[in-house]
Amino acid sequence: MTVPIYLGQVQKELFNGRCCQMNINTRWEELKLIHSQLPQLFPNIENAAAKMVECIRAGGKILVCGNGGSAADAVHFTAELVSRFLQERRAISAIPLTGSSPALTAIANDYCFEDVFARQVEAYGRRGDVLVGISTSGRSINVLKAFRRGKALGLSNIALVGSHTAGCLALADEIISVPSDITPRVQECHIFIIHLICEIIEEKMISDTLFLNKEGVDYLEED
């Protein structure tokens, strides 16, 4: 039995004999408070996007990794880059290290789960590439190990995390730290930040020949 949900009221749901209470307005206020602090991250976001643009201009690739919801964010991010976000332009070389279940399970089985991203960084990463590690906790061991491998190979490491940054301070070239330790709110902000980065990259690409395809034909021109 479920009572209808209304903004500002308490949802009461009978689930397995227990009464769960969730105040929607409280969650909304949490999100607004965190969003009000995001402008302090704008320089970090712009720096991260600039590193990616530099990588793309040099013919490099962007690797993205994360666990759980962050794994989904990694796939989402790379899909926006490989296809398009808002504007027509060349495809961008971007690989989600969460996208291949055979690779993930093989590495986890043959080595250990902590190595599932580091091994792929070794396989795909080249000097000048960018590695984006997404972790709401900032403590995901497999993401930190990927950063260590990336650093050793000459990649630029970008950390997209929550309020805890100690684990990646010595490993990341740029840290975008959402000022919260509430996982759902951090994830919601991560998507906003990912979309900002995609838009910045496309705006930068419009201003140079990266907006053209390999044959030098503008994507906006009709056949």
Contacts in CASP RR format, 6 or more apart in sequence:
PFRMAT RR
TARGET T0000
AUTHOR 0000-0000-0000
METHOD contacts of the structure
MODEL  1
MTVPIYLGQVQKELFNGRCCQMNINTRWEELKLIHSQLPQLFPNIENAAA
KMVECIRAGGKILVCGNGGSAADAVHFTAELVSRFLQERRAISAIPLTGS
SPALTAIANDYCFEDVFARQVEAYGRRGDVLVGISTSGRSINVLKAFRRG
KALGLSNIALVGSHTAGCLALADEIISVPSDITPRVQECHIFIIHLICEI
IEEKMISDTLFLNKEGVDYLEED
1 14 0 8 1.000
2 13 0 8 1.000
2 14 0 8 1.000
3 11 0 8 1.000
3 12 0 8 1.000
3 13 0 8 1.000
5 11 0 8 1.000
5 24 0 8 1.000
6 24 0 8 1.000
7 24 0 8 1.000
7 25 0 8 1.000
7 28 0 8 1.000
8 23 0 8 1.000
8 24 0 8 1.000
8 25 0 8 1.000
9 23 0 8 1.000
9 24 0 8 1.000
9 25 0 8 1.000
10 21 0 8 1.000
10 22 0 8 1.000
10 23 0 8 1.000
11 20 0 8 1.000
11 21 0 8 1.000
11 22 0 8 1.000
11 23 0 8 1.000
11 24 0 8 1.000
12 19 0 8 1.000
12 20 0 8 1.000
12 21 0 8 1.000
13 19 0 8 1.000
13 20 0 8 1.000
30 180 0 8 1.000
30 182 0 8 1.000
30 185 0 8 1.000
31 185 0 8 1.000
31 188 0 8 1.000
34 178 0 8 1.000
34 179 0 8 1.000
34 180 0 8 1.000
34 185 0 8 1.000
34 189 0 8 1.000
35 189 0 8 1.000
35 192 0 8 1.000
37 179 0 8 1.000
38 178 0 8 1.000
38 189 0 8 1.000
38 192 0 8 1.000
38 193 0 8 1.000
40 179 0 8 1.000
41 176 0 8 1.000
41 177 0 8 1.000
41 178 0 8 1.000
41 193 0 8 1.000
44 174 0 8 1.000
44 175 0 8 1.000
44 176 0 8 1.000
44 177 0 8 1.000
45 176 0 8 1.000
45 193 0 8 1.000
45 196 0 8 1.000
45 197 0 8 1.000
45 200 0 8 1.000
46 200 0 8 1.000
47 174 0 8 1.000
48 132 0 8 1.000
48 158 0 8 1.000
48 174 0 8 1.000
48 176 0 8 1.000
48 197 0 8 1.000
49 196 0 8 1.000
49 197 0 8 1.000
49 200 0 8 1.000
49 201 0 8 1.000
49 204 0 8 1.000
50 204 0 8 1.000
51 130 0 8 1.000
51 156 0 8 1.000
51 158 0 8 1.000
51 173 0 8 1.000
51 174 0 8 1.000
52 62 0 8 1.000
52 130 0 8 1.000
52 158 0 8 1.000
52 197 0 8 1.000
52 201 0 8 1.000
53 200 0 8 1.000
53 201 0 8 1.000
53 204 0 8 1.000
53 205 0 8 1.000
55 61 0 8 1.000
55 62 0 8 1.000
55 128 0 8 1.000
55 129 0 8 1.000
55 130 0 8 1.000
55 156 0 8 1.000
56 62 0 8 1.000
56 92 0 8 1.000
56 93 0 8 1.000
56 201 0 8 1.000
56 205 0 8 1.000
56 210 0 8 1.000
57 208 0 8 1.000
57 210 0 8 1.000
58 128 0 8 1.000
59 93 0 8 1.000
60 93 0 8 1.000
60 126 0 8 1.000
60 128 0 8 1.000
60 129 0 8 1.000
60 130 0 8 1.000
61 93 0 8 1.000
61 94 0 8 1.000
61 95 0 8 1.000
61 124 0 8 1.000
61 125 0 8 1.000
61 126 0 8 1.000
61 129 0 8 1.000
61 130 0 8 1.000
62 78 0 8 1.000
62 81 0 8 1.000
62 92 0 8 1.000
62 93 0 8 1.000
62 94 0 8 1.000
62 95 0 8 1.000
62 129 0 8 1.000
62 130 0 8 1.000
62 131 0 8 1.000
62 132 0 8 1.000
63 94 0 8 1.000
63 95 0 8 1.000
63 97 0 8 1.000
63 120 0 8 1.000
63 121 0 8 1.000
63 124 0 8 1.000
63 125 0 8 1.000
63 129 0 8 1.000
63 130 0 8 1.000
63 131 0 8 1.000
63 132 0 8 1.000
63 155 0 8 1.000
64 74 0 8 1.000
64 77 0 8 1.000
64 78 0 8 1.000
64 94 0 8 1.000
64 95 0 8 1.000
64 96 0 8 1.000
64 97 0 8 1.000
64 98 0 8 1.000
64 131 0 8 1.000
64 132 0 8 1.000
64 133 0 8 1.000
64 134 0 8 1.000
65 71 0 8 1.000
65 74 0 8 1.000
65 96 0 8 1.000
65 97 0 8 1.000
65 98 0 8 1.000
65 117 0 8 1.000
65 120 0 8 1.000
65 131 0 8 1.000
65 132 0 8 1.000
65 133 0 8 1.000
65 134 0 8 1.000
65 142 0 8 1.000
65 143 0 8 1.000
65 146 0 8 1.000
66 73 0 8 1.000
66 74 0 8 1.000
66 97 0 8 1.000
66 98 0 8 1.000
66 117 0 8 1.000
66 133 0 8 1.000
66 134 0 8 1.000
66 135 0 8 1.000
66 140 0 8 1.000
66 142 0 8 1.000
66 143 0 8 1.000
67 98 0 8 1.000
67 135 0 8 1.000
67 140 0 8 1.000
67 142 0 8 1.000
67 143 0 8 1.000
69 187 0 8 1.000
70 133 0 8 1.000
70 134 0 8 1.000
70 135 0 8 1.000
70 136 0 8 1.000
70 140 0 8 1.000
70 187 0 8 1.000
70 190 0 8 1.000
71 96 0 8 1.000
71 98 0 8 1.000
71 99 0 8 1.000
72 98 0 8 1.000
73 134 0 8 1.000
73 187 0 8 1.000
73 190 0 8 1.000
73 191 0 8 1.000
73 194 0 8 1.000
74 96 0 8 1.000
74 97 0 8 1.000
74 98 0 8 1.000
74 99 0 8 1.000
74 132 0 8 1.000
74 133 0 8 1.000
74 134 0 8 1.000
75 96 0 8 1.000
75 98 0 8 1.000
75 99 0 8 1.000
76 191 0 8 1.000
76 194 0 8 1.000
77 94 0 8 1.000
77 96 0 8 1.000
77 132 0 8 1.000
77 194 0 8 1.000
77 197 0 8 1.000
77 198 0 8 1.000
78 94 0 8 1.000
78 95 0 8 1.000
78 96 0 8 1.000
79 96 0 8 1.000
80 194 0 8 1.000
80 195 0 8 1.000
80 198 0 8 1.000
81 91 0 8 1.000
81 92 0 8 1.000
81 94 0 8 1.000
81 198 0 8 1.000
81 201 0 8 1.000
82 91 0 8 1.000
82 92 0 8 1.000
82 93 0 8 1.000
82 94 0 8 1.000
83 91 0 8 1.000
84 202 0 8 1.000
85 195 0 8 1.000
85 198 0 8 1.000
85 199 0 8 1.000
85 201 0 8 1.000
85 202 0 8 1.000
86 198 0 8 1.000
86 199 0 8 1.000
86 202 0 8 1.000
87 202 0 8 1.000
87 206 0 8 1.000
88 219 0 8 1.000
88 220 0 8 1.000
89 202 0 8 1.000
89 205 0 8 1.000
89 206 0 8 1.000
89 210 0 8 1.000
89 211 0 8 1.000
89 219 0 8 1.000
90 205 0 8 1.000
90 210 0 8 1.000
90 211 0 8 1.000
90 212 0 8 1.000
90 213 0 8 1.000
90 214 0 8 1.000
90 219 0 8 1.000
92 201 0 8 1.000
95 124 0 8 1.000
97 116 0 8 1.000
97 117 0 8 1.000
97 120 0 8 1.000
97 121 0 8 1.000
97 124 0 8 1.000
97 146 0 8 1.000
98 104 0 8 1.000
103 116 0 8 1.000
103 120 0 8 1.000
104 116 0 8 1.000
107 115 0 8 1.000
107 116 0 8 1.000
107 119 0 8 1.000
107 120 0 8 1.000
108 115 0 8 1.000
108 116 0 8 1.000
111 119 0 8 1.000
113 142 0 8 1.000
114 141 0 8 1.000
114 142 0 8 1.000
114 145 0 8 1.000
115 142 0 8 1.000
115 145 0 8 1.000
116 142 0 8 1.000
117 142 0 8 1.000
117 143 0 8 1.000
117 145 0 8 1.000
117 146 0 8 1.000
118 142 0 8 1.000
118 145 0 8 1.000
118 146 0 8 1.000
118 148 0 8 1.000
118 149 0 8 1.000
118 150 0 8 1.000
120 146 0 8 1.000
121 131 0 8 1.000
121 146 0 8 1.000
121 149 0 8 1.000
121 150 0 8 1.000
121 153 0 8 1.000
121 155 0 8 1.000
122 149 0 8 1.000
122 153 0 8 1.000
125 131 0 8 1.000
125 150 0 8 1.000
125 153 0 8 1.000
125 155 0 8 1.000
126 153 0 8 1.000
126 155 0 8 1.000
127 153 0 8 1.000
127 154 0 8 1.000
127 155 0 8 1.000
128 154 0 8 1.000
128 155 0 8 1.000
128 156 0 8 1.000
129 155 0 8 1.000
129 156 0 8 1.000
130 155 0 8 1.000
130 156 0 8 1.000
130 157 0 8 1.000
130 158 0 8 1.000
131 146 0 8 1.000
131 147 0 8 1.000
131 150 0 8 1.000
131 155 0 8 1.000
131 156 0 8 1.000
131 157 0 8 1.000
131 158 0 8 1.000
132 158 0 8 1.000
132 160 0 8 1.000
133 143 0 8 1.000
133 146 0 8 1.000
133 147 0 8 1.000
133 157 0 8 1.000
133 158 0 8 1.000
133 159 0 8 1.000
133 160 0 8 1.000
134 143 0 8 1.000
134 160 0 8 1.000
134 161 0 8 1.000
134 190 0 8 1.000
135 143 0 8 1.000
135 159 0 8 1.000
135 160 0 8 1.000
135 161 0 8 1.000
135 162 0 8 1.000
135 168 0 8 1.000
136 161 0 8 1.000
136 162 0 8 1.000
136 183 0 8 1.000
136 186 0 8 1.000
136 187 0 8 1.000
136 190 0 8 1.000
137 161 0 8 1.000
137 162 0 8 1.000
137 164 0 8 1.000
137 183 0 8 1.000
138 159 0 8 1.000
138 161 0 8 1.000
138 162 0 8 1.000
138 164 0 8 1.000
138 165 0 8 1.000
138 167 0 8 1.000
138 168 0 8 1.000
139 164 0 8 1.000
139 167 0 8 1.000
144 167 0 8 1.000
144 168 0 8 1.000
144 171 0 8 1.000
147 157 0 8 1.000
147 159 0 8 1.000
147 168 0 8 1.000
147 171 0 8 1.000
147 172 0 8 1.000
148 171 0 8 1.000
150 157 0 8 1.000
151 157 0 8 1.000
151 171 0 8 1.000
156 173 0 8 1.000
156 174 0 8 1.000
157 168 0 8 1.000
157 171 0 8 1.000
157 172 0 8 1.000
157 173 0 8 1.000
157 174 0 8 1.000
158 172 0 8 1.000
158 173 0 8 1.000
158 174 0 8 1.000
158 175 0 8 1.000
158 176 0 8 1.000
159 165 0 8 1.000
159 168 0 8 1.000
159 171 0 8 1.000
159 172 0 8 1.000
159 174 0 8 1.000
159 175 0 8 1.000
159 176 0 8 1.000
159 177 0 8 1.000
160 176 0 8 1.000
160 190 0 8 1.000
160 193 0 8 1.000
160 194 0 8 1.000
161 168 0 8 1.000
161 175 0 8 1.000
161 176 0 8 1.000
161 177 0 8 1.000
161 178 0 8 1.000
161 186 0 8 1.000
162 177 0 8 1.000
162 178 0 8 1.000
162 179 0 8 1.000
162 180 0 8 1.000
162 181 0 8 1.000
162 186 0 8 1.000
163 177 0 8 1.000
163 178 0 8 1.000
163 179 0 8 1.000
163 180 0 8 1.000
163 181 0 8 1.000
164 181 0 8 1.000
165 175 0 8 1.000
165 177 0 8 1.000
168 175 0 8 1.000
169 175 0 8 1.000
176 193 0 8 1.000
178 185 0 8 1.000
178 186 0 8 1.000
178 189 0 8 1.000
178 190 0 8 1.000
178 193 0 8 1.000
180 186 0 8 1.000
180 189 0 8 1.000
204 210 0 8 1.000
205 211 0 8 1.000
209 216 0 8 1.000
211 218 0 8 1.000
211 219 0 8 1.000
212 218 0 8 1.000
212 219 0 8 1.000
213 219 0 8 1.000
END
